[in-house]
Amino acid sequence: MNNIHFTHKQHAHCESGVTSNLLGYKGLKISEPLAFGIGSGIFFGHLPFLKIGGTPGTTFRTWPGAIFKRVTAALNIRVHTEKFKSPEKAMQALDAALEKGYPVGMLSSVYYLPYLPEAFRFHFNAHNLVIYGKENGHYLVSDPVMEHATTISAEDLAKARFAKGTPEPNGFMYYIEELSKEPDIKTAIEKGIKKTAWYMLSPPVPWFGNNGIYTLAKKLREYPKKLTPRQASLYLGNIIRMQEEIGTGGAGFRYLYAAFLQEAGELLKREELQEFSRELTAIGDQWRNFAYSAARIMKARQTDVISYDQLSDLLINCADKEKDFFKRIRKLNWLA
């Protein structure tokens, strides 16, 4: 099998990190914040009717695969993506891609990745990583949340690629075939900002974007009345985990998107983006305060504990500020 000289770099979030690393392998240096922002990675969704692990689904990011797809489309990059019906075909396709010299990104379940610390291994099926080689029956892994590259057995990788649950990875894999000769990064940044504001403000349903934050705030008020203390604790625990652990970078990607706005401001020479970056960082701090207060309730601390109504008010404050934030950023008249 071909020896791929892939450079592993640790990042804050899996898919934006994988996207940055795959582009870097092809010679296009795009930072993780730029990948996250161009790919409109920041989002929100709360689906009380969809239970994942027994708790309502909450997400602080766009759907799996969207960041890579949007970034490569915006930069006119030719890619290959594929899903499979069986582990056997998926692993054969992976080997064939590696043989051709392509490092391969893919979806996986963190539960079946033995190199991860046990505390992080739970049933989450939207984790991205890169496979860049194979030695002695084990695959070489560049997982952007890990400090160093590692390895995984073929058996464990197949399990991770075909884990059951929502969403099912179905062996999904992707790689870059050819770069555009002249990728227009500045236009991609402008369109990414505009698209992000649209996704946060425009969904006409109560579960997604800014509306979804208000929906979750409303549901929080109902927890003491409709749930047992144990259920309420589990529900809060999942929100915190999706915000501060799966929402890597802290505060549900607000800090990562703020870093994107800062870098975008420098590249585009737009001082207003620097100010938006500082503003979103402050909003991220309020999200973190929400997570701290939710954790205090969840763990039934005896001091510094607020009520569910007060917790809901904290979330409404975040929603109000973000609604105003994205309305103002969408009105920038120079956006592509």
N, C-alpha and C positions, 0 to 999 in steps of 0.2 A: 504494500500500500504506500502511496506517495507520502513523503514527509512534508507536512504543511508547517511552514515557519510562522506560526500564529502568535501574536503578542497578547498575552492576557493582561487586562487592566481591570482593577476593581472599581465598581461604580455604586451609586446609591440605589438604583432600581434596575430590575432585571431586563425588561424589554428595551428601555432606552439605552442601557449599558451594552446589551448585545448589539443593538443597532449601531452605536458608536464604534464598537470593536470590529464589527464586520466591515463597516465603511473604512475604518483605519487600515484594515488588512489590504483593502483595495487601493489604498493611497490617498483617500479623501479624509482629512482630519476634521471631524465634526465632534465637538464635545458632547457629553451626555446631556447637559441642559439644552443645547441647541437641538439635539435629536428629540428630546422630550417636548420642546416648544413647537418646533416645526411639525411634529407629529400630533399636536393638540392632545397631549397625554392627560392633562388635568381634566377632571370631569367629576360628576357626583351622581349616584343613583341609590335609592332606597326602595327595595321591593318587599314589602311586608307579606305579600302572598307567595313569595318564593323562598322556601326554607333551604338553607345550606348548612348541613350539620346540625339541624334542629333550630337554627336561628335565622331571622330574616336576612336576606341578602343586602349588603351595603357595599358600595364600591366608591373609591375616590379617584378612579382612573378610567380611561376609555376601555373598550372591550379588547381582549387579548388579540394581538396581531395587528391592531390598527396603527400603532406608532410606526412599526417597520413599514407597513404598507403605505402610509401617508408620506413618510419621509422620502422613501424611494420614488414614489410617484411625483412628489413635488420637485425632486432633483432629476427627474427623467432617467432613472436608473433601471436597467433591465434585471428582473429577479425571477427566481423559480420558487413556487410554493406548491405544496402537495399534502393531501390527507390520504389515509389508507384505511382499508377494512380489516387488515390483519397485521399483527406484530411482525410476522415473517416477511411480508412484502415491505413493511416500513423499514426494517433493519437492512434488507437487501438494497433498498433505495439509498439508505444512508451510506452503506459501504461503497456503492457505485459513485455517489457524489464525492466522497472522500478520495476515491481512486482518481477522480478527475481533478483533484486539487482544490475543491471547494470546502472551506469551513462551513459548517451547517448549523443554523439556529433552529431551535425547536421548542415546542411546548412540552411541559412535564408536570407531574405531581410531586410536590416537595416531600410527600410522605414516603416515597420510594427512592429518595436520594440519600444513601447511607453516609455520604461524606458531610452532610449538614449536621449541625448539633441537634441532639434529640429534641430540645425545646422548640425548635423551629419546624419539626417534621409533623405536619398535620395535613388533613385532606384539603389541599388547595391545588387545583389542577391547571393553573394559569401561570406557572413559573417558566421563564425563558432561560435558556443556556445555549452554549455553543459546543459542538463536538468537532474537534479539528484533527483527529487522528486515531489510530488504533495500534496498540502494542500488546503482544502476548495475551490476546483475547479480551483485553480491557480497552475501553474508549477513553481518549484524552478529553477532559472537560475543562472548558473555560466558563465558569459560573461567575457572572459579574458581581455577585454579592459576597464572594469569597476573596480573601486576600491573595491566595495563590491558586494556580491551576491544579487540577487533581485528576483522578481516574474513576471509572465506574465499570462494573461488569456488564456484559451484554444482557444478562438476565434482568438485572436491576433497571437498566435503562429501558428495556422493553416494557417492564411493569410501569415505569414512570410515564412512558409515552402513551400507554393504553389504560390508564387508571379510570375507574368508573366514577360517576358523580357529575356535578354541574360546575363548569362545562367539561365535556369529555374531550381530551386532547386529540384522540383519533390519529395519533402518530404525526400530527402536523409538523412539517419542517419547511425551512426556507433558506435560501442563500442568494448571494449577489452574483449574477452572471457577467454583467458588463456595466461599467460606469458611463455616464454621459460625458462627452468631451468637455463641455463647458457648463457645469451645474450652476444655476443661478441661486446662490444661497440667500442673497438679500431679498429677492422676491419671495422665496420660499418662507423666509422669516415673516414677512409682512402678511402673506396669505395664512400662515399658521396662526398668527395672533388673531386675525379676523375670524377664522374658523373656530378658534377656541371660544371667543366671545359668543359666537352664534350657538355653539353647543351648550354653553352654560345658561344662556338666556331664552332660547327659542323653543325647546321641546314643549309642546302644548299639553303635556300630561303631567300629573302631580308627582311622578316618581323620579324624574330625571332632571339634571341640571340644577339650577338655583331653586326651582320648585321642589325638588326632592329634599333639599335641606329643610325647608319649611314643613314638608310632610313628616320627616323624622322628628322634628321638634314637637309636632302635634302628637305623634305616637308616644314620645317620652312621657308626656303628661298622663297618658293612659296606663303606663306600666304598673304603678302601684295598685290600680283598680282591677286590671284585667289579667295580671300575671302573679304567680307566686314569687316570693322573694328570690328563690333559686332561679326561676326562669328570667326574672328581671336582671339578675346578676349575670347570667349567661348572655343575654341579649346585649347588655352594656359591654361585656368583655369582648364580644365579637366586633362591636363598633370600634372599640379602642384598638384592637389588633389590626383591623383593616386600615385604620387611620395612621397608627404609629409604627406598625411592623410591616404589613403588606404595603401600606402607603409610605414606602421607604423615603427617607429624607425628612420625615417627621411632619406632623400636621397635615396629613393627607395630600402631600405633593406641593403644598403652597410654597415651601422654601425652595424646592427644585424649580418650580415655574418662575419664582422671583429671580433665581440665578439666571434663568434663560432671558428674562426681560433685561437684566443688567448687561449680559453679554450682547444681546440684540441692540441695546442702546449704544454700546460702544461701536459695534460693527456698522450700524446705520447712522451713527452720529446724531442720535435723537435723545436729547436730555430728558424729555418727558417720560421715556421708557425707564430711565434711571429712577425717577420719582415713583412711577408705578411699581417698580421693583421694591423700593423701600416700603411702600404702602402695603403690598401683598405680604411682605415679611412680617409686618405688624399684625395683619389679619391672621397669618399663620400662628403667631404667638397666642392669639385669642382661641384658635382651634386647639392649641396645646393646653391652654387653661381649661377648656372644655373636657379634654381627655383626662387631665389630672383630676378634675372634680368628679367625672364619671367613675374613675378608678377608686376614689375615696368612697363613693356610694357602694360600688360593687364589692369592695372589701369590708364594708360595714365598719369603717373607722369611727372611733368615738369622738374625735375632734375634727374641726375644719370640714364638716360634712354639710352639703347643701341639699335641698329638697329636689324632687324630680321637676317640679314647676320651675325652680331656679335654674336647673340644668337646661331645661327647655328654653328659658330666656337667654341663656348664654349662646345657645345654638341659633336662635332667632337673630341675635346681634351679629353673629358671623354671616348669616344669610343676608341680612340687610346691607352690611358693608360690602359683601361680594357682589350683590345685585348692582349697587351704585358703582363699584369698581369696574365691572365688565361693561356696564352701560357707557361709562366715560371712555373706556379704551376702545370700544367699538366705534365711537364717533370720531376717532382720529382720521382726519380727512386725507392723509397721505398713504393710508393702507392700500395695498394692491387689491 
